[in-house]
């Protein structure tokens, strides 16, 4: 509080200004003033608002790389439709004008030239849409070589030989192929994926790229090879049309027209028009193919877009599939339909497919765009407003088949990014079964058959040696950590059966891991995230927080796991800090306070940290928080006070009063020990009398917080001294009793009572009576919720002050 005069309200008026509360950092290790002994703003709301803050002025507009592909598809479609239009016109001209009007008068060579051109072009024009379907299926050829690693399947000589034998011995080939497929499945995930649908069950339908069109020579006539065949046939047919048309246009040998023969007089013109249309159509088609080959093969357009999208080597399959989709839309509908496509929407559409291959490609696209700094904001915004996509991502988290590891990991990574936004986290948590799905990521035992909340040994038992359980554990904890920023989400986490025990299980760390010198940060990532999550849940406010703290403290491993971190984690002060802050939050509940104190070694380890002799700069916050935790644990807890007294810590606490970093918390602990230890502890506490000189000096200090704590401790310390001993202590502190009395009066009065009356103190105190809030009524706070009410109310204190002013 600060006293100042307000010019607006007139001279002589006193106003009490409460400075804005400082914000807590995410780990709660901010300034010393951010403690549970002061009210704090809701941490979760602050973090949510911060994560949702968007600054459009500072976010540069990034052009989507896929626009190059949609524009390319548009230009190809223009050439294709122009060629198709000319071909259709030529077809009509030939059938109606030439074959209809001049069929019996045409020269033999013209008749067969026209017939061949019509057959070629007619087939090409009317089968164009089907050729696009084959091109679509061709995009899976790379995928089939290994959908996860996208490594091309290299055919050995024996493999080729078996294929040749299959042409002549189809029955024998069936048995060999089944054996070969089993061996390939070990290294090629695509084959496995095609054996399973989205739920890991055997499929009852063919994969289009594997369909054997003929019963023999299956490898040659599979659907995936038809696209290349059609491509070359199209080129040959167009080339044939050019050759035939040019031959006729150059020679003009359309036959002789006898004089007076009116039936043949327009034949030459009609044939010239037809061959010109056929030539123009074929040239446009060849121009289209040449332009396509130039952009794809020479300019490497697909590779360029793939690099800009940051999809990596495996992303070329996704880019090809996107391009063919855009091109198909431009051909089958308006030429502008393909311009409406974008990679994110394309990925979301594929994710909702029933094909495992399409689902994986969609998940990889969304994952990469969500993780990319350039595209993440736009991608997460589109995913966040599409509830069906979020539901699909949550559903995929339950897919635990080893062959679906990559798509499951991609879905988890997308959700971890999505949960960082406030509204998105609410949507994710609001999906029925979402918490159970996220909980499945925390599975560490593949063969577990026990109850989800059953106490079991923490170990990794896997029926698939390469399954990345720890990666899923990391992602699951990260998602929950981000979801827990919202108050309601924290409650849902606590209400999900078996989830809290799983989280607590990850807070366990072996002594060898904590004390090792060469531990990498990734090895401690799971431990750190689990502690951060537990801290966030334990610091939840309101009834939800009360229930969470009770449930967390009731789990038998919670406190003992934290004790091990305090005992062996000296090299990892950040982990110790998180553990201490969890204990401080749990200590808001009376039952939890008793459990913490009753767990052997916890109080001792806290004292070892708090009273360590050498304090490196990086450990200062840990030391401060340890003192706050001890002060919390002895607040209104007679049993914990007795436990601390058994540690013979009073003398060390008295010595700690001389060190500026820890003296405030040391004074708080001593004050609570004296206040709540009860009777029959005089001998254990008598050593506190030696603190009298330090306490007296603290009262005379200019530091507000130190003065406040020492004033509370002084009467308790002086109670252990006789009058003679008190006088000696005053002399030792070089302070007279009169000086102390004056200082106490100044603290109470601030200035002369007459001046206070003149400044309007009586009026302000009466105003205080009308405006008192619960803020002034508590010792400690859980966020903005007061805990441990003062025994003396603010009303009684104000009334006492008014009486003093009146008596003066």
Secondary structure, DSSP 8 states (H G I E B T S, - for coil): -EEEE-STT-TT-EEEE--------TTS-S-TT-STTS----HHHHHHHHHH---GGGS-----THHHHHHHHHHHHHHHHHHHHHHHHHHHIIIIIIHHHSTTTS-HHHHHHHHHHHHHHHHHHHTHHHHHHHHHHHTHHHHHT-TTT-------HHHHHHHHHHHH-HHHHHHHHHHHHHHHHHH-HHHHHHHB-TTS-B--S--GGG-BSSSSSTTTTBHHHHHHHHHHHHHHHHHHHHHHHHHHHHH-------TT-GGGTTHHHHHHHHHHHHHHHHHHHHHHHHHHHIIIIIS-HHHHHHHHHT--GGGHHHHHHHHHHHHHHHHHS-TTGGGG--HHHHHHHHHTSS-HHHHHHHHHHHHHHHH-TTTHHHHHHHHHT-HHHHHHHHHHTT---GGGHHHHHHHHHHHHHHTTSHHHHHHHHHSTTHHHHHHGGG--BTT--S-TT-------B-SSTT--HHHHHHHHHHHHHHHTTSHHHHHHHHHSTTHHHHHHHTT---HHHHH-SS--GGGGHHHHHHHHHHHHHHT--HHHHHHHHHHHHHSTTHHHHHHHHHHH-TT-HHHHHHHHHHHHHHTTSHHHHHHHHHSTTHHHHHHHHHT-S---GGGHHHHHHHHHHHHHHTTT-HHHHHHHHHTT-HHHHHHHTTSTTTHHHHHHHHHHHHHHS-SS-HHHHGGGGGGHHHHHHHHTSS-HHHHHHHHHHHHHHHTTS-HHHHHHHHHHHT--HHHHHHHHHHHHHSS-HHHHHHTTHHHHHHHHHHH--GGGGEEEEETTEEEEE-SS-HHHHHHHHHHHHHH-
